[in-house]
Amino acid sequence: MYVILVYDVNEKRVAKACKFCRRYLNWVQNSVFEGELTEARMARMKSGLRVVINEEEDSVLIFKLRDQSLIDKQVMGLERSPTDNVF
């Protein structure tokens, strides 16, 4: 499945959350990640994120798509981390 993950975490945890998410997904912009994941890797990522974030203060949004071809991605301005697999 193709995943877009966006987080809003307390600044004390931003670096740790970013480092953790980069193990699973492509970092495309501050607090925004995308990429292909299997169900098993998605489960491991979610489990690990629960350790990194504080669910009382932080927010993580995960958008799942069956196929990356369903995305019409348009970039205005600088694309920080271009991904070859998104059109």
RATA-V425049 format. One record per residue. N is the residue number from 1. SS is DSSP state (A for helix, B for strand, O for the rest). OMEGA is omega as a letter, one per 20 degrees, with the letter a starting at -180 (NA if undefined). D_CENTER is the distance of its C-alpha to the mean C-alpha in Angstrom with 2 decimals. Layout:
N,SS,OMEGA,D_CENTER + N,SS,OMEGA,D_CENTER
This chain:
1,O,r,12.88 + 2,B,a,10.33 + 3,B,r,6.94 + 4,B,a,5.08 + 5,B,r,2.96 + 6,B,r,5.37 + 7,B,r,7.55 + 8,B,a,11.23 + 9,O,r,12.88 + 10,O,a,16.39 + 11,O,r,17.01 + 12,O,a,18.45 + 13,O,a,15.14 + 14,A,a,12.87 + 15,A,a,13.69 + 16,A,r,13.33 + 17,A,r,9.89 + 18,A,a,8.78 + 19,A,r,10.97 + 20,A,a,9.83 + 21,A,r,6.11 + 22,A,r,7.88 + 23,O,a,10.06 + 24,O,a,8.00 + 25,O,r,5.82 + 26,B,r,7.21 + 27,B,a,7.01 + 28,B,r,8.50 + 29,B,r,9.53 + 30,O,r,10.03 + 31,O,r,7.35 + 32,B,a,5.21 + 33,B,r,3.04 + 34,B,r,4.94 + 35,B,a,7.60 + 36,B,r,10.29 + 37,O,r,10.61 + 38,O,r,13.93 + 39,A,a,14.73 + 40,A,r,15.73 + 41,A,r,12.63 + 42,A,r,10.64 + 43,A,r,13.47 + 44,A,r,13.43 + 45,A,a,9.83 + 46,A,r,10.69 + 47,A,r,14.01 + 48,A,r,12.99 + 49,A,r,10.81 + 50,A,r,14.03 + 51,A,a,15.89 + 52,A,a,13.88 + 53,O,r,13.77 + 54,O,a,16.90 + 55,O,r,16.71 + 56,O,a,19.75 + 57,O,a,18.24 + 58,O,a,14.43 + 59,B,r,12.12 + 60,B,r,8.70 + 61,B,r,8.29 + 62,B,r,7.07 + 63,B,a,8.81 + 64,B,r,10.50 + 65,B,r,12.89 + 66,O,a,15.72 + 67,O,a,15.82 + 68,A,r,14.10 + 69,A,r,17.56 + 70,A,a,17.16 + 71,O,r,15.08 + 72,O,a,17.29 + 73,O,r,15.22 + 74,O,a,17.47 + 75,O,r,17.05 + 76,O,a,19.62 + 77,O,a,20.43 + 78,O,r,18.78 + 79,O,a,15.81 + 80,O,a,14.42 + 81,O,a,12.78 + 82,O,r,14.14 + 83,O,a,13.03 + 84,O,a,16.16 + 85,O,r,15.03 + 86,O,a,14.14 + 87,O,NA,17.30
